[in-house]
């Protein structure tokens, strides 16, 4: 039996995996579908999986004052997730004086542990002796932290800090398909075509100002699905101080919804949705309720709601189409309002609907304005606005929920692909960021939108070239001026790429695969004030992603 996942989450780490899920990877391997279990467990020289102990406050050396200057939303906003991450939430893996990971206990499952950089005492922060003098220095440290962490600053192009790119070169065309910061900001998860969710810790050098020591990031966890991953999301109450709240939900083709332990990498539970023919069906979209007690899953003309304390097949069914009235199509994305008891569903039929959390009744069906199926939607922190975007659709629309059906303004980006191109808001709801298929990231200041609601396109405040390929993922850190981006897209080879058709490549309208640009990477960007000239010098010495 699985204990409840709603906060406080009480999964037992020695609980056995679901019997029917333990062979999912083998079935996929037999069908010739990636990823293979041997690849997920790591390279030959990879260290064995090891459980890491919980961190005690006296064992962590990161600078608390730097974290206390977090950028939090204003008092009139309702966003409350991840606004006050603490010192212990920054690092999963504590090391001793020799740099060796503590906790030799082995873990079974598709998981690979890495030492993410030289995490010794010098990079992690002050020692116990140094900490004894901290009360005398608190005032000056608070001032220096306040000067450095002044929120997002888009008066200049963000500076690239580090990233992960070699990780996605082990297999051909292993492009990324999005990235999402954890609610506590301590780590980030990425999705890629090899059907593996990778978790990266936030480099501790960012807290100690040792930016010149930043190196390429390596994943600390790998969680493999058996087929194409449709959607994934973090448990909203996740905090790395409590491993029992570290969970990621994912849905993949021909598989149940999986709940992964994001602290150890184990599969902890599964939710099995069945259709009207009693056949297992895969969810196309996932979203936890704000309190984490329910998991909403999108299907064709229906949303199924699972209670997170009861894994299995029992669920509540909420049709979006009743008596030929309502929202049609596959529910491709779901989002919750932080202020009102409602959620929004977007579908591949180009529509968006607002629903009551209490009983799933339709509150409003927004007019069909998009040219392609919706792939992402997002509420503003104050709950007044809803942002929607679609595939092969150049517009991000801002809807006024105080007058449902009215578009306040639109934002234009270049999207000529069917894949999800994510966008994200900062915690204040002022800045909206989105990539496009040309690798350009655009930043809009929503406070400069036309007040009369004349639907004029809002011009970007800033645009910068983040990647040389499609920038499909964008995620703003919950409280630090950091932005993560992911890139890549499927490449279609022309017939002339084969050896038999080599002579045809001289034609001007035929492109060889050698000329196709590939930029498959996860990159972290500094979007705060640059500060002193010494800090700029450190930024200029940061590693550069190949091809960026």
Helices and strands as residue ranges (DSSP letters): H 24-30, H 37-40, G 57-59, H 64-68, G 87-89, H 121-124, H 128-131, H 134-148, E 159-164, G 166-168, E 176-181, E 187-192, E 196-201, G 204-206, G 211-213, E 221-224, E 229-234, G 243-245, E 247-252, E 257-261, E 267-271, E 285-288, E 294-299, E 302-307, E 316-319, E 321-322, E 325-326, E 331-336, E 342-347, E 352-356, E 362-366, E 374-379, E 385-390, E 395-400, G 401-403, E 406-412, E 423-425, E 431-434, E 440-445, G 446-448, E 462-465, E 471-476, E 482-487, G 495-497, G 499-506, G 513-515, E 522-526, H 533-540
